[in-house]
Amino acid sequence: MERLDRIDRILKPEDILLPIGYKIEVFAEKLTTPINLTFTDQGEILIADAGITTNNGKVLILTSTGTRVIAEGFKPPLTGITFYKGNIYVAHRGSITIIKPDGSKQDILTGLPSFGDHHNNRVIFGPDGKMYFGQGTVTNSGIVGEDNSRWIKEHPFGHDYPGSYIPLTGENFKTKNLLSETANTQTWTGAYSPFGTPTHRGEFIRGMVKASGSILRANPDGSQLELFSWGLRNPFRLKFDRQNRLFCGNHGIDVRGSRPVDNSPDEFQWIRQGIWYGWPDYTGGHPVTNPYFKPEGKPQPSFLFAQHPMKPPKPVATFAPHSAIMGFDFNNDSSFGPINEVFIAEFGSEAPDTTGGKPAPRVGHRISRINTETGKVATFAINRTGLSATATGGGGLERPIDVTFGKQNEMFITDFGIFKPPGKKIYAVPNTGVIWRVTKL
């Protein structure tokens, strides 16, 4: 049997289509689960290793001879690093840690609700000097169910928390009892409640600062943590534009679990303080009660909230379901392209686990561009086949996960590497991650 850690990745930049006038090349290779890169004040490149293959998140520095570890031991997944005023801010499961100039580490935030399906994500800093980051949800759509078997026994009381007091409709969902030692037993679970805990109509759930699916803000030392906005499913990346507007890429709901939702788009949202963005009862700005979101052979999703905090805003742009939009950056160099245009990485689906058993759709595995004024989305970089490199034996993009602009008319694409080999369980293959570099001719 072929060993997954011995798979060599083919790299052929010519397999990638770009608009006329652009060139792509391999900048760094043989990386393991690179999830983003950032620059120091001296222009050095730091790369984050998510750590999911070794159970050891790492921060690397890129040198002329390869990479060197400057810090490790972060609980995976490490979701991003940021250099700010001499410190490296590391977001990893449940915590935010700073690496000081002398190499010492200090946890500045812990106890974030990242034990479930999604995690706390990369830190950024705003014009107010505050630290901002996204916190993902515990579940797919507000209900702990059989699709949460990976973590439910370790965290039997785990569930999502809203950002304000919300009344429930009292709908409960019947599933196999994963916590029972007796075979063939079943249980009922309500919204925003531990597995096996039913709810009733009119029941209120208390809001939390560390709300699920939220944007949180704090001082750079982690103090004065506050809820900025909520109602997002997995706000993976945040970024301020030239007008100091905060934007976020948010993942749509999967077709899985006790409350599957079909055709749920990924969202690119303008984030404003105090706004509820619709999860778990809206997706793409529309209610999940719309027949368009009904999964094949499954019930029509109904509301979990008896009363919504507000009508959520429509996204700036939407992406095809299961595109898995990830890291993005704004172009601020007119010689590269239109100013303030967004370039965003699309990771691609984790079908069939997230698609209700259906094969992977022809989405993702590309870099797209967004006009934030019109909401128009266009493809910028994509393999000639339209599929991932391994799907056809090609040498182009595999799992793009971040986009970062350098200071010399250049764009870097962080490619996570081979994440799900055909016929294998979900697995990230070591030494298959790549940093691509795009320049304007």
C-alpha positions as CSV (number, residue, x, y, z in Angstrom):
1,M,0.0,0.0,0.0
2,E,1.3,3.5,-0.9
3,R,2.4,5.5,2.1
4,L,0.8,8.9,2.2
5,D,3.8,10.5,3.7
6,R,5.8,9.5,0.6
7,I,3.6,11.1,-2.0
8,D,5.6,13.5,-4.1
9,R,3.6,16.5,-5.4
10,I,3.9,17.4,-9.1
11,L,4.5,21.1,-9.6
12,K,3.8,22.7,-13.0
13,P,3.0,26.4,-13.0
14,E,2.0,26.2,-16.7
15,D,-1.0,24.1,-15.6
16,I,-2.5,27.2,-14.0
17,L,-4.5,29.7,-16.1
18,L,-4.1,33.4,-15.3
19,P,-5.3,36.6,-17.1
20,I,-3.0,37.9,-19.8
21,G,-0.1,39.8,-18.3
22,Y,0.4,37.8,-15.2
23,K,3.0,35.1,-14.3
24,I,2.9,32.4,-11.6
25,E,5.9,30.5,-10.2
26,V,6.8,28.2,-7.3
27,F,8.2,30.4,-4.5
28,A,8.6,27.7,-1.8
29,E,7.8,24.0,-1.7
30,K,7.8,20.8,0.4
31,L,5.9,22.5,3.2
32,T,3.5,20.8,5.6
33,T,0.0,22.2,5.9
34,P,1.0,25.9,5.5
35,I,-2.0,28.0,6.4
36,N,-0.8,31.5,6.0
37,L,2.3,33.7,5.7
38,T,3.1,37.1,7.1
39,F,6.0,39.6,7.0
40,T,8.1,41.0,9.8
41,D,9.1,44.7,9.8
42,Q,12.4,43.6,8.3
43,G,10.7,41.9,5.4
44,E,11.3,38.4,6.6
45,I,8.6,35.8,5.7
46,L,7.0,33.8,8.5
47,I,4.9,30.8,7.6
48,A,2.4,29.0,9.8
49,D,2.1,25.2,9.9
50,A,-1.4,24.2,11.0
51,G,0.1,21.2,12.8
52,I,-2.7,18.7,11.9
53,T,-0.4,16.0,10.6
54,T,2.0,16.1,13.6
55,N,-0.3,17.4,16.3
56,N,2.2,20.2,16.6
57,G,1.5,23.7,15.3
58,K,4.6,25.6,14.3
59,V,5.8,29.0,13.2
60,L,8.6,28.9,10.6
61,I,10.8,31.5,9.1
62,L,11.7,31.2,5.4
63,T,15.5,31.4,4.7
64,S,17.6,31.1,1.6
65,T,18.1,27.4,2.4
66,G,14.5,26.5,3.3
67,T,12.5,26.9,6.5
68,R,13.5,27.0,10.2
69,V,11.2,26.5,13.2
70,I,11.2,29.5,15.5
71,A,8.4,28.3,17.7
72,E,6.2,25.2,18.1
73,G,4.0,23.3,20.5
74,F,0.8,25.1,19.4
75,K,-2.4,23.1,19.7
76,P,-3.7,22.3,16.2
77,P,-5.2,23.6,14.2
78,L,-3.0,26.6,14.2
79,T,-5.2,28.9,12.1
80,G,-3.0,31.9,11.5
81,I,-0.1,34.1,12.5
82,T,0.3,37.9,12.5
83,F,3.3,40.1,13.1
84,Y,2.5,43.2,15.1
85,K,4.8,45.6,16.9
86,G,7.6,43.1,17.3
87,N,5.4,40.2,18.5
88,I,4.0,37.3,16.5
89,Y,0.4,36.6,17.4
90,V,-0.5,32.9,17.0
91,A,-4.1,31.7,16.8
92,H,-4.4,28.1,17.7
93,R,-7.2,25.9,19.1
94,G,-8.9,27.7,22.0
95,S,-6.1,30.2,22.5
96,I,-4.2,33.2,21.2
97,T,-0.5,33.3,22.1
98,I,2.2,35.8,21.4
99,I,5.8,35.0,20.6
100,K,7.9,37.8,22.0
101,P,11.1,39.1,20.4
102,D,13.2,37.0,22.8
103,G,11.4,33.8,21.7
104,S,9.3,33.4,24.9
105,K,5.6,32.6,24.6
106,Q,2.7,34.1,26.5
107,D,-1.0,33.1,26.3
108,I,-3.0,36.3,26.2
109,L,-6.4,34.6,25.6
110,T,-7.5,31.1,26.5
111,G,-10.8,29.2,26.9
112,L,-12.2,30.1,23.5
113,P,-15.0,27.8,22.4
114,S,-12.9,26.0,19.8
115,F,-13.4,22.3,20.8
116,G,-16.1,21.7,18.2
117,D,-16.3,21.8,14.4
118,H,-14.7,25.2,14.0
119,H,-12.1,27.3,15.8
120,N,-10.8,30.7,16.7
121,N,-9.1,32.2,13.6
122,R,-6.3,34.5,12.7
123,V,-5.8,37.8,14.5
124,I,-5.7,41.2,12.8
125,F,-5.4,44.7,14.1
126,G,-7.7,47.6,13.4
127,P,-7.2,51.3,13.0
128,D,-8.3,51.6,16.6
129,G,-5.2,49.5,17.7
130,K,-7.6,46.7,18.8
131,M,-7.1,43.0,18.0
132,Y,-9.9,41.4,16.0
133,F,-10.5,37.7,15.2
134,G,-13.3,35.3,14.1
135,Q,-14.6,32.6,16.4
136,G,-16.3,29.7,14.5
137,T,-19.3,27.7,15.6
138,V,-19.3,24.4,17.6
139,T,-21.8,22.8,15.2
140,N,-22.9,22.9,11.6
141,S,-26.3,24.5,12.1
142,G,-27.0,25.0,15.8
143,I,-27.7,21.3,16.8
144,V,-25.3,18.9,18.4
145,G,-25.8,15.6,16.6
146,E,-24.2,12.4,15.2
147,D,-22.0,14.5,12.8
148,N,-20.2,15.7,16.0
149,S,-19.0,12.3,17.1
150,R,-15.4,13.4,16.7
151,W,-15.6,15.6,19.8
152,I,-18.8,14.8,21.6
153,K,-17.5,12.2,24.1
154,E,-14.7,14.5,25.2
155,H,-17.0,17.5,25.5
156,P,-20.4,15.9,26.3
157,F,-21.8,19.3,27.5
158,G,-20.5,21.3,24.5
159,H,-22.9,23.4,22.4
160,D,-23.1,26.7,20.6
161,Y,-23.8,30.0,22.5
162,P,-25.6,33.0,21.0
163,G,-24.4,36.6,21.2
164,S,-27.6,37.8,22.9
165,Y,-30.6,36.4,24.7
166,I,-32.6,34.6,22.1
167,P,-36.0,32.7,22.4
168,L,-36.2,29.3,20.9
169,T,-39.0,27.7,18.8
170,G,-38.5,24.5,20.8
171,E,-37.9,22.2,17.9
172,N,-36.0,19.1,18.9
173,F,-34.1,16.6,16.8
174,K,-34.1,12.8,17.3
175,T,-30.8,11.0,16.8
176,K,-28.9,7.9,17.9
177,N,-27.6,8.4,21.4
178,L,-23.9,8.5,21.0
179,L,-23.3,8.8,24.8
180,S,-25.3,5.7,25.8
181,E,-23.6,2.4,26.4
182,T,-26.9,0.6,25.5
183,A,-27.2,-0.2,21.8
184,N,-29.9,1.2,19.6
185,T,-31.0,4.0,22.1
186,Q,-32.1,7.4,20.8
187,T,-32.3,10.8,22.2
188,W,-33.7,14.3,21.5
189,T,-31.6,17.4,21.3
190,G,-32.7,21.1,21.0
191,A,-30.9,24.2,19.6
192,Y,-28.0,25.7,21.5
193,S,-28.1,22.9,24.0
194,P,-25.9,19.9,25.0
195,F,-26.4,16.6,23.2
196,G,-29.5,14.8,24.6
197,T,-31.0,18.0,26.0
198,P,-34.4,18.9,24.5
199,T,-35.8,22.5,24.6
200,H,-39.3,24.0,24.7
201,R,-40.9,26.9,22.8
202,G,-40.2,30.2,24.4
203,E,-37.1,29.0,26.3
204,F,-34.4,31.7,26.3
205,I,-30.7,31.0,25.8
206,R,-28.4,33.4,27.5
207,G,-25.9,35.4,25.3
208,M,-22.2,35.2,25.8
209,V,-19.2,37.4,25.0
210,K,-17.4,34.4,23.6
211,A,-20.3,33.6,21.3
212,S,-20.2,31.0,18.6
213,G,-19.8,32.3,15.1
214,S,-18.7,35.7,16.2
215,I,-16.2,38.5,15.7
216,L,-14.4,39.3,18.9
217,R,-12.3,42.4,19.8
218,A,-9.7,43.0,22.5
219,N,-6.7,45.0,23.4
220,P,-3.4,43.7,22.0
221,D,-2.6,42.1,25.4
222,G,-6.0,40.2,25.3
223,S,-7.7,42.4,27.9
224,Q,-11.2,43.9,27.6
225,L,-12.5,41.1,25.3
226,E,-15.8,42.1,23.8
227,L,-18.3,40.8,21.3
228,F,-18.2,42.9,18.1
229,S,-20.8,41.0,15.9
230,W,-22.2,37.5,15.6
231,G,-24.5,35.2,13.5
232,L,-21.6,33.9,11.3
233,R,-20.8,30.2,10.9
234,N,-17.1,30.2,10.4
235,P,-15.5,33.6,9.9
236,F,-12.2,32.3,8.8
237,R,-10.4,35.5,7.8
238,L,-10.8,39.2,8.5
239,K,-9.2,42.2,6.8
240,F,-9.6,46.0,6.9
241,D,-9.6,47.8,3.5
242,R,-8.2,51.3,2.7
243,Q,-11.4,52.9,4.0
244,N,-11.0,51.0,7.3
245,R,-14.0,48.9,6.6
246,L,-13.8,45.4,8.1
247,F,-14.6,42.4,5.8
248,C,-14.9,38.7,6.4
249,G,-15.1,35.4,4.5
250,N,-17.7,33.1,6.0
251,H,-18.5,29.5,5.3
252,G,-22.0,28.3,4.4
253,I,-23.9,25.5,6.1
254,D,-23.1,21.9,5.2
255,V,-25.6,19.1,4.2
256,R,-24.9,17.1,7.3
257,G,-26.1,16.4,10.8
258,S,-29.5,16.7,12.4
259,R,-30.4,19.9,10.6
260,P,-28.8,19.8,7.1
261,V,-29.1,22.8,4.8
262,D,-28.5,22.4,1.0
263,N,-27.3,25.1,-1.4
264,S,-25.9,27.3,1.4
265,P,-23.5,29.7,-0.2
266,D,-20.2,31.0,1.2
267,E,-20.4,34.7,2.1
268,F,-18.2,37.7,1.8
269,Q,-19.5,40.1,4.4
270,W,-19.0,43.7,5.4
271,I,-18.7,43.5,9.2
272,R,-20.2,46.2,11.4
273,Q,-20.5,46.4,15.1
274,G,-23.6,45.0,16.8
275,I,-25.0,43.3,13.7
276,W,-26.4,39.7,13.6
277,Y,-25.5,38.1,10.3
278,G,-28.2,35.4,10.2
279,W,-26.7,32.0,11.3
280,P,-28.3,29.6,12.0
281,D,-31.6,30.7,10.4
282,Y,-30.4,32.6,7.4
283,T,-27.8,31.9,4.8
284,G,-26.6,34.2,2.0
285,G,-29.1,36.8,3.4
286,H,-32.1,34.5,2.9
287,P,-34.1,32.4,5.4
288,V,-33.4,28.7,5.5
289,T,-37.2,28.1,5.3
290,N,-36.9,28.9,1.5
291,P,-37.5,25.6,-0.4
292,Y,-34.2,26.3,-2.3
293,F,-32.4,25.2,0.9
294,K,-34.2,21.9,1.4
295,P,-31.9,18.9,1.1
296,E,-32.9,16.0,-1.1
297,G,-34.8,13.4,1.0
298,K,-34.6,15.5,4.2
299,P,-37.1,17.8,5.9
300,Q,-37.3,21.5,5.0
301,P,-35.1,23.4,7.5
302,S,-37.2,25.5,9.9
303,F,-36.2,28.4,12.2
304,L,-34.5,27.7,15.6
305,F,-35.1,31.2,16.9
306,A,-38.7,32.2,17.8
307,Q,-37.6,35.8,17.2
308,H,-34.6,37.1,15.3
309,P,-32.4,39.9,16.7
310,M,-32.8,41.8,13.4
311,K,-33.1,41.1,9.7
312,P,-29.5,40.2,8.6
313,P,-27.8,42.1,5.9
314,K,-27.2,40.7,2.5
315,P,-23.5,39.7,1.8
316,V,-21.3,41.8,-0.3
317,A,-20.7,38.8,-2.5
318,T,-21.6,35.1,-2.4
319,F,-19.8,32.0,-3.7
320,A,-21.1,28.6,-4.8
321,P,-21.8,26.2,-2.0
322,H,-18.8,24.3,-0.7
323,S,-16.3,26.7,-2.4
324,A,-14.7,27.0,1.1
325,I,-13.4,30.6,0.7
326,M,-10.4,31.2,2.9
327,G,-7.8,33.9,3.2
328,F,-7.9,37.1,1.2
329,D,-6.1,40.3,0.7
330,F,-6.8,43.7,-0.8
331,N,-4.7,44.9,-3.7
332,N,-3.3,48.4,-3.1
333,D,-0.9,48.5,-6.1
334,S,-2.4,50.0,-9.2
335,S,0.3,48.4,-11.3
336,F,-1.0,45.0,-10.3
337,G,-4.7,45.6,-10.7
338,P,-7.7,47.7,-9.6
339,I,-7.1,49.3,-6.2
340,N,-9.0,47.7,-3.3
341,E,-10.0,44.7,-5.3
342,V,-10.1,41.5,-3.2
343,F,-8.2,38.4,-4.1
344,I,-9.5,35.3,-2.2
345,A,-8.4,31.7,-2.0
346,E,-11.0,29.0,-2.5
347,F,-10.0,25.8,-0.7
348,G,-12.6,23.5,-2.3
349,S,-15.1,21.0,-0.7
350,E,-14.7,18.2,1.7
351,A,-17.2,16.1,-0.2
352,P,-18.9,13.7,0.4
353,D,-18.9,14.4,4.2
354,T,-20.2,18.0,3.7
355,T,-22.4,17.5,0.6
356,G,-24.9,14.9,1.8
357,G,-23.0,12.1,0.2
358,K,-22.8,13.7,-3.2
359,P,-19.5,13.9,-5.2
360,A,-17.4,17.0,-5.0
361,P,-18.8,19.8,-7.0
362,R,-16.7,21.7,-9.6
363,V,-16.0,24.6,-7.3
364,G,-13.0,25.9,-5.3
365,H,-9.3,25.1,-5.9
366,R,-8.8,28.5,-7.3
367,I,-8.2,32.2,-6.6
368,S,-11.0,34.6,-7.3
369,R,-11.3,38.4,-7.3
370,I,-14.1,40.4,-5.8
371,N,-15.3,43.9,-6.7
372,T,-16.4,45.1,-3.3
373,E,-18.6,47.9,-4.8
374,T,-20.6,45.7,-7.2
375,G,-20.2,42.3,-5.5
376,K,-19.1,40.8,-8.8
377,V,-16.9,37.7,-8.4
378,A,-14.5,36.6,-11.2
379,T,-11.9,33.8,-11.4
380,F,-8.3,35.0,-11.4
381,A,-6.2,31.8,-11.1
382,I,-7.5,28.2,-11.9
383,N,-6.1,25.0,-13.2
384,R,-6.7,24.3,-16.9
385,T,-8.9,21.4,-15.9
386,G,-11.0,23.4,-13.4
387,L,-10.3,20.8,-10.8
388,S,-7.6,20.3,-8.1
389,A,-4.2,19.1,-9.3
390,T,-4.5,15.6,-7.9
391,A,-7.9,15.1,-9.4
392,T,-6.3,14.9,-12.8
393,G,-2.6,14.2,-12.1
394,G,-1.7,17.8,-12.9
395,G,0.8,20.1,-11.3
396,G,-1.2,23.2,-10.5
397,L,-3.2,24.5,-7.6
398,E,-4.3,22.0,-5.0
399,R,-5.8,23.6,-1.8
400,P,-5.3,27.4,-1.9
401,I,-5.9,28.7,1.6
402,D,-4.5,32.2,1.7
403,V,-3.6,35.2,-0.4
404,T,-1.0,37.8,0.7
405,F,0.4,40.8,-1.2
406,G,4.0,41.6,-0.8
407,K,5.6,45.0,-1.2
408,Q,7.1,44.5,-4.7
409,N,4.1,44.1,-7.0
410,E,3.7,40.5,-6.1
411,M,1.0,38.2,-4.7
412,F,1.7,35.1,-2.7
413,I,-0.7,32.1,-2.7
414,T,-0.4,29.8,0.2
415,D,-1.4,26.3,-1.0
416,F,-2.2,23.9,1.9
417,G,-1.2,20.8,-0.1
418,I,-2.8,17.5,-0.7
419,F,-5.6,17.3,1.8
420,K,-7.8,14.5,0.8
421,P,-6.3,11.9,-1.5
422,P,-8.8,10.0,-3.6
423,G,-10.1,6.9,-1.8
424,K,-8.4,7.8,1.5
425,K,-9.8,9.2,4.7
426,I,-9.3,12.9,5.3
427,Y,-5.5,13.4,5.6
428,A,-3.1,16.2,5.0
429,V,0.0,14.8,3.2
430,P,3.3,16.1,4.6
431,N,5.7,18.0,2.3
432,T,3.1,18.8,-0.3
433,G,2.4,22.4,0.7
434,V,3.5,25.2,-1.7
435,I,3.8,29.0,-1.7
436,W,3.1,30.3,-5.3
437,R,4.2,33.8,-6.4
438,V,2.2,35.8,-8.9
439,T,3.7,38.9,-10.6
440,K,2.6,41.3,-13.3
441,L,4.6,41.2,-16.4
